[in-house]
Amino acid sequence: MISNEKTLPYDRTLLTKTLPFGNAEKFVLRDDEYLKSADIDVKLGHSVYSIHTDKKKVVCSNGRKFDYDKLCIATGGQTIKPPIKGLEDTKNVYYLRNKADQESIKENIAKDVRQGVALIGAGFIGSESAAAIKMKYKDQFDVHLIDMIQNPMELVLGKEIGQILSLEHQKHGVKLHMGQAVKEVTRDYDGKANGVIL
């Protein structure tokens, strides 16, 4: 098993559910001892550079080579970075995909948020993140959830469940901006995001 992360495989779904307080080291699915006993050799911190199917060989970016009989490519999805003006090269805009992202978000929310947090996307990741942030910080700052859909998670769970989730978010103080798109992320003189224009 080859992974460019430096942590043993962990439950990624817990990154959002515990965003401002979780620790991915505690979400490990199987510990090192189990993996060794199951004869699973894990190479952490390795990125695959090329695959040579004719030779049944995988080459990593650091030059290490691994032979295989069967190959499974299980890289998962990639973070979608929407084409929103002001989103790129802005200092305090974060994407959540892995442990390092979660640690960065957790650290920066704790030290740098005074007015509020805006989350773009009300699917599972955005909704769970908004709920977890609100649960941890209560009324210390506003939590805004923004999406072009009419209700959180509506595309996956349907309109009725989405409406129930809308009410739950509102009941707990999350400010919903449904049916809205982010037109621009505004920045201060230091290049830090300080607001969004819908």
Secondary structure in CASP SS format (residue, H / E / C, confidence):
PFRMAT SS
TARGET T0000
AUTHOR 0000-0000-0000
METHOD secondary structure of the structure
MODEL  1
M C 1.00
I E 1.00
S E 1.00
N C 1.00
E C 1.00
K C 1.00
T C 1.00
L C 1.00
P C 1.00
Y E 1.00
D C 1.00
R C 1.00
T H 1.00
L H 1.00
L H 1.00
T H 1.00
K H 1.00
T C 1.00
L C 1.00
P C 1.00
F C 1.00
G C 1.00
N C 1.00
A H 1.00
E H 1.00
K H 1.00
F H 1.00
V E 1.00
L C 1.00
R C 1.00
D C 1.00
D H 1.00
E H 1.00
Y H 1.00
L H 1.00
K H 1.00
S H 1.00
A C 1.00
D C 1.00
I C 1.00
D C 1.00
V C 1.00
K E 1.00
L E 1.00
G C 1.00
H C 1.00
S C 1.00
V E 1.00
Y E 1.00
S E 1.00
I E 1.00
H E 1.00
T C 1.00
D C 1.00
K C 1.00
K C 1.00
K E 1.00
V E 1.00
V E 1.00
C E 1.00
S C 1.00
N C 1.00
G C 1.00
R C 1.00
K E 1.00
F E 1.00
D E 1.00
Y C 1.00
D C 1.00
K C 1.00
L C 1.00
C C 1.00
I C 1.00
A C 1.00
T C 1.00
G C 1.00
G C 1.00
Q C 1.00
T C 1.00
I C 1.00
K C 1.00
P C 1.00
P C 1.00
I C 1.00
K E 1.00
G C 1.00
L C 1.00
E C 1.00
D C 1.00
T C 1.00
K C 1.00
N C 1.00
V C 1.00
Y C 1.00
Y C 1.00
L C 1.00
R C 1.00
N C 1.00
K H 1.00
A H 1.00
D H 1.00
Q H 1.00
E H 1.00
S H 1.00
I H 1.00
K H 1.00
E H 1.00
N H 1.00
I H 1.00
A H 1.00
K H 1.00
D H 1.00
V C 1.00
R C 1.00
Q C 1.00
G E 1.00
V E 1.00
A E 1.00
L E 1.00
I E 1.00
G C 1.00
A C 1.00
G C 1.00
F H 1.00
I H 1.00
G H 1.00
S H 1.00
E H 1.00
S H 1.00
A H 1.00
A H 1.00
A H 1.00
I H 1.00
K H 1.00
M H 1.00
K H 1.00
Y H 1.00
K C 1.00
D C 1.00
Q C 1.00
F C 1.00
D E 1.00
V E 1.00
H E 1.00
L E 1.00
I E 1.00
D E 1.00
M C 1.00
I C 1.00
Q C 1.00
N C 1.00
P C 1.00
M C 1.00
E H 1.00
L H 1.00
V H 1.00
L H 1.00
G C 1.00
K H 1.00
E H 1.00
I H 1.00
G H 1.00
Q H 1.00
I H 1.00
L H 1.00
S H 1.00
L H 1.00
E H 1.00
H H 1.00
Q H 1.00
K H 1.00
H C 1.00
G C 1.00
V C 1.00
K E 1.00
L E 1.00
H E 1.00
M E 1.00
G C 1.00
Q C 1.00
A C 1.00
V C 1.00
K C 1.00
E E 1.00
V E 1.00
T E 1.00
R E 1.00
D C 1.00
Y C 1.00
D C 1.00
G C 1.00
K C 1.00
A E 1.00
N E 1.00
G E 1.00
V E 1.00
I E 1.00
L C 1.00
END
